[in-house]
């Protein structure tokens, strides 16, 4: 009998701790200072379109807006997202020299979309042939057989960072 009451107490404590962690994570999500828009999807749904702003941490002349759906009372948000990135300031050769030039680029933004390890990420990739910064947002969890993603590009044409390509574009 004593073993059952200890087991019951441990179960209740674990459930309480999970609930507290969930409430705290919801509170922290609501405190996101990068949120610039919140569009309700209707009276009979708890889902909203949240719009966040991100200034590229290295190429500070680029600002991206990321729209994604968030469900207030759900353990997992939908994987869909869209991005739009634009030049909003100066882009210099020094900034471009600091970025990762690999094919996979740099992860510049991450946001948890689930308590089950689903994350929305955004990467910056540089295409030296066309002198273009490519921003890709994607979900790290497969949904209905496909990975959701979105892309936006910022050409360097007209900036101090633009260099005439050494080989023609493909």
Order of alpha helices (4+ residues) and beta strands (2+ residues): alpha-beta-beta-beta-beta-alpha-beta-beta-beta-beta
